[in-house]
Structures are given as C-alpha cells and as structure tokens.
Amino acid sequence: MSLFAKNAAVILVHGAWADGSSWSQVVIPLSKEGLNVICAPIPLTSLAEDIATLNRVISRTQGPVLLAAHAYAGAVIAGATNDRVKSLVYVAALAPDEGETVADVFYKEPPHPQAPQLQPDGDGLIWMTHEGFQNAFTQNSSKEIKALSEAVQRPLSVRCIQERVPKPAWKSRPSWFLIATEDRMINPKTQQFMAERMGAKIRVRPVDHTPLLTAPDEVVDMIREAARETLTS
C-alpha cells in the first residue's frame, strides 16, 4: 500500500535547453514509490506562457501535487496557482522573488570562467553552444549524455528571462533546494542566496548543473523526502 495520498502527483519541469527527457533517470524510481509522475512540456517561449502551460498540466491531475524544477524552471513552478500544490523542489534552480526577473538572479554573481557566452539569435531565441554542453551544462556526464542533451536541446526565448515574476509560491509552501557546488551555469553562491532567502530545506552536493542526469539518486532522494513530508494521506 502506498504511503501517499490518493492520486498524489509529482510534476517534473525541465529547464532551458532541455525537454522532459532530462528527467528520464528520475521518473521510474519515483513511479515505483506509487506516485503519479508527469514531465511538464513547457514551451520556453515566455515566463507567462510557461507558467500557463504548467497550470494546465496541474489541472489534469486530481490529488496533491509536488512540483520539481531544474534551472530556469524554478521561476516557472513558483508561478503555479493551484491550491493542490503542496511543495516545491528546486534542483540547481533559479528562484526570483516578486518583481525580479530570471536575469536578475542568473547574473547576480560573476559567471564561471567556463560558462558559455550566450546571445539571442535574430528571432530572440537563445541556443546553448556545443562548448557549453561539453564544459558547463553537464560537464560531469558521459560523452553519450552530452551528445544526447545537445541533440534534443530546445532554445530559450529571451522573453523568459526578462519578465518580472509574480508573488512566488515558495513564500507560502515548503520548499527543498539542491545546491550544486560544481555548477558552471548558475553560480553556487547565487543558489545558496536563493535557497536561504526561500527558507528552503537545503542539500549541498558536489554535482554539476544537471544532477538529474549526473547524480539522479541525489535528486530522487530529495524529491522522495519532500513527497513523504507533504503528499502523504
């Protein structure tokens, strides 16, 4: 018999330059816990549109919900409005406060020397470079994972990082935060600042920007802890 409430759901939200497959090593272990696991396919077209898409995914569920986000998606899950959202999990994620933008927190500290130089193209879309995947996005992963991540990448609209965020859900819901000390995309000092400001339950691990690919057991363990504290019957 499951520990969790009836129809309890975990919704995993991918970050920029990724899709739902970035959570592939996390889905099955959580499903085996008796949770309904969904990867929300956000369009990465604007913060408002991404939040609206997530809210539509949440509306398809019936029970209590835990939202887990990687990187940019931290701003997205904080915009969820459904009362059935019980907790938030941040995996090396961004957590702007009300009135801030994603860019405000992303550029709060100096970039890592091997962080990619990113610029929007003529359509206002930001693509990750080959060097970025190799040296910063998921530098601790295998050649195969790096190649797959680059092959499935989806660009981020510059609108996503320029819109000011609404009052974030982490102000009224319990949150967890995995700080990645080897992150070359989001400065670990910035992660520490955001996690402490949120009042999150913090885990600090020597992992890169994408621990859901390079250290999935750590991610599963943190989500499991949050689910057991907030999604039980």
C-alpha positions as CSV (number, residue, x, y, z in Angstrom):
1,M,0.0,0.0,0.0
2,S,1.3,3.4,-1.0
3,L,2.4,5.9,1.7
4,F,1.0,8.7,-0.4
5,A,-2.4,10.3,-0.7
6,K,-4.7,9.1,-3.4
7,N,-3.7,10.4,-6.8
8,A,-0.6,12.1,-5.4
9,A,1.4,13.5,-8.3
10,V,5.0,14.7,-8.9
11,I,5.3,17.1,-11.8
12,L,8.9,17.5,-13.1
13,V,9.6,20.7,-15.1
14,H,12.6,20.9,-17.4
15,G,14.9,23.9,-17.7
16,A,16.2,25.8,-20.7
17,W,17.9,23.9,-23.5
18,A,16.2,20.7,-22.4
19,D,13.0,18.7,-22.6
20,G,11.2,16.2,-20.4
21,S,13.8,13.5,-21.3
22,S,16.3,15.3,-19.0
23,W,14.3,13.7,-16.1
24,S,14.4,10.2,-17.6
25,Q,16.5,8.7,-14.8
26,V,14.2,10.2,-12.1
27,V,10.8,9.2,-13.5
28,I,10.9,5.4,-12.9
29,P,12.3,5.4,-9.3
30,L,9.6,7.9,-8.3
31,S,6.9,5.9,-10.1
32,K,7.9,2.8,-8.2
33,E,7.1,4.8,-5.0
34,G,3.5,4.8,-6.1
35,L,3.5,8.4,-7.3
36,N,1.9,9.7,-10.5
37,V,4.9,11.2,-12.3
38,I,4.5,13.7,-15.1
39,C,7.1,15.7,-17.1
40,A,5.5,19.0,-18.0
41,P,6.4,20.1,-21.5
42,I,6.8,23.9,-21.1
43,P,7.3,25.8,-24.4
44,L,10.2,28.1,-23.2
45,T,8.5,30.9,-25.1
46,S,7.9,33.4,-22.2
47,L,7.7,33.0,-18.5
48,A,3.9,33.8,-18.5
49,E,3.3,31.2,-21.2
50,D,5.4,28.6,-19.4
51,I,3.5,29.2,-16.2
52,A,0.2,28.9,-18.0
53,T,1.3,25.6,-19.5
54,L,2.3,24.2,-16.2
55,N,-1.0,25.2,-14.6
56,R,-2.8,23.3,-17.4
57,V,-0.7,20.2,-16.6
58,I,-1.6,20.6,-12.9
59,S,-5.3,20.8,-13.8
60,R,-5.1,17.4,-15.4
61,T,-4.2,15.8,-12.0
62,Q,-6.6,15.1,-9.2
63,G,-4.7,14.8,-5.9
64,P,-2.0,16.7,-4.0
65,V,0.9,17.8,-6.2
66,L,4.7,18.3,-5.7
67,L,6.5,20.4,-8.3
68,A,10.1,19.8,-9.0
69,A,12.2,22.2,-11.2
70,H,15.6,22.3,-12.8
71,A,17.4,25.5,-13.5
72,Y,15.1,28.1,-15.3
73,A,12.0,26.1,-14.4
74,G,12.4,27.3,-10.8
75,A,10.8,30.5,-11.8
76,V,8.1,28.6,-13.5
77,I,7.0,26.4,-10.7
78,A,6.9,29.4,-8.3
79,G,4.1,30.8,-10.5
80,A,1.8,27.9,-10.1
81,T,-1.6,29.0,-8.7
82,N,-3.4,25.7,-8.0
83,D,-4.2,25.1,-4.3
84,R,-3.4,21.4,-4.6
85,V,0.4,22.3,-5.0
86,K,1.8,21.3,-1.6
87,S,5.5,21.6,-2.0
88,L,8.3,22.7,-4.3
89,V,11.7,21.1,-5.1
90,Y,14.5,23.1,-6.7
91,V,17.4,21.3,-8.4
92,A,20.2,23.8,-9.1
93,A,17.3,26.1,-10.0
94,L,16.5,29.8,-10.2
95,A,14.1,31.4,-7.7
96,P,13.5,35.1,-8.4
97,D,11.4,37.0,-5.8
98,E,8.4,39.0,-6.7
99,G,9.2,41.8,-9.1
100,E,12.6,40.3,-10.1
101,T,13.4,38.7,-13.4
102,V,15.2,35.4,-14.1
103,A,18.1,37.5,-15.5
104,D,18.4,39.4,-12.2
105,V,19.2,36.3,-10.3
106,F,21.1,34.5,-13.0
107,Y,23.6,37.4,-13.3
108,K,23.7,38.1,-9.6
109,E,27.3,36.7,-9.3
110,P,30.2,36.6,-11.8
111,P,30.0,33.7,-14.3
112,H,32.2,30.7,-14.1
113,P,35.3,31.0,-16.4
114,Q,34.0,28.1,-18.5
115,A,30.4,29.4,-18.6
116,P,29.2,29.8,-22.2
117,Q,28.7,33.2,-23.8
118,L,25.1,33.2,-24.8
119,Q,23.3,35.7,-27.1
120,P,19.8,35.6,-28.7
121,D,19.6,35.0,-32.4
122,G,17.6,37.1,-34.8
123,D,14.4,35.5,-33.6
124,G,15.0,36.3,-29.9
125,L,16.0,32.7,-29.1
126,I,19.0,31.7,-27.1
127,W,20.7,28.4,-28.0
128,M,23.3,26.6,-26.0
129,T,26.6,26.2,-27.7
130,H,28.5,22.9,-28.3
131,E,31.2,24.1,-25.9
132,G,28.5,24.9,-23.3
133,F,27.2,21.4,-23.3
134,Q,30.7,20.0,-23.0
135,N,32.1,22.3,-20.4
136,A,29.2,23.7,-18.3
137,F,25.7,22.4,-18.9
138,T,26.6,18.8,-17.9
139,Q,30.3,18.6,-17.7
140,N,30.4,15.6,-15.4
141,S,28.3,13.4,-17.7
142,S,29.4,10.8,-20.3
143,K,30.1,11.7,-23.9
144,E,26.8,9.9,-24.8
145,I,24.7,12.0,-22.4
146,K,26.4,15.2,-23.6
147,A,25.6,14.3,-27.2
148,L,22.0,13.4,-26.4
149,S,21.5,16.6,-24.4
150,E,22.8,18.7,-27.3
151,A,20.7,16.8,-29.8
152,V,17.4,17.4,-28.1
153,Q,18.0,20.9,-26.9
154,R,15.2,23.4,-27.2
155,P,16.0,27.2,-27.3
156,L,15.0,29.7,-24.6
157,S,13.2,32.8,-25.6
158,V,14.8,36.0,-24.3
159,R,11.3,36.9,-23.0
160,C,11.6,34.1,-20.4
161,I,14.4,35.9,-18.6
162,Q,13.1,39.4,-19.0
163,E,9.6,39.2,-17.5
164,R,9.1,40.1,-13.8
165,V,7.8,37.3,-11.7
166,P,4.6,37.3,-9.7
167,K,4.5,36.6,-6.0
168,P,6.3,33.2,-5.8
169,A,4.6,30.1,-4.4
170,W,7.7,29.4,-2.2
171,K,6.5,32.1,0.1
172,S,3.5,30.0,1.2
173,R,4.7,26.4,0.6
174,P,7.5,24.3,1.9
175,S,10.5,24.0,-0.4
176,W,13.6,22.0,-0.9
177,F,16.8,23.1,-2.7
178,L,19.7,21.0,-4.0
179,I,22.7,23.3,-4.3
180,A,25.2,22.1,-7.0
181,T,28.7,23.2,-5.9
182,E,30.2,22.3,-9.3
183,D,27.6,24.2,-11.3
184,R,29.2,26.3,-14.0
185,M,25.9,27.8,-15.2
186,I,24.3,29.1,-12.0
187,N,26.8,30.3,-9.5
188,P,26.6,28.2,-6.4
189,K,26.8,31.4,-4.3
190,T,23.6,32.5,-6.0
191,Q,22.0,29.2,-5.3
192,Q,22.9,29.5,-1.6
193,F,21.5,33.0,-1.5
194,M,18.2,32.0,-3.1
195,A,17.8,28.8,-1.0
196,E,18.3,30.7,2.2
197,R,16.0,33.5,1.2
198,M,13.3,31.0,0.4
199,G,13.8,29.3,3.8
200,A,14.2,26.0,1.9
201,K,15.5,22.7,3.3
202,I,18.9,22.7,1.7
203,R,21.1,19.9,0.5
204,V,24.6,20.8,-0.8
205,R,26.2,18.3,-3.2
206,P,29.4,18.2,-5.3
207,V,27.5,17.9,-8.6
208,D,27.3,19.9,-11.9
209,H,24.4,21.9,-13.3
210,T,22.4,18.8,-14.3
211,P,22.4,16.4,-11.3
212,L,19.2,14.9,-12.7
213,L,21.5,13.4,-15.4
214,T,24.7,13.0,-13.5
215,A,23.6,12.3,-9.9
216,P,19.9,11.2,-10.3
217,D,19.9,9.2,-7.0
218,E,20.5,12.5,-5.1
219,V,17.6,14.1,-6.9
220,V,15.3,11.2,-6.4
221,D,16.1,11.1,-2.7
222,M,15.3,14.7,-2.2
223,I,12.0,14.6,-4.1
224,R,11.1,11.4,-2.1
225,E,11.8,13.2,1.1
226,A,9.6,16.2,0.1
227,A,6.8,13.9,-1.1
228,R,6.8,11.9,2.1
229,E,6.5,15.1,4.1
230,T,3.8,16.8,2.0
231,L,1.9,14.2,-0.1
232,T,1.0,11.6,2.5
233,S,-2.6,10.7,3.2
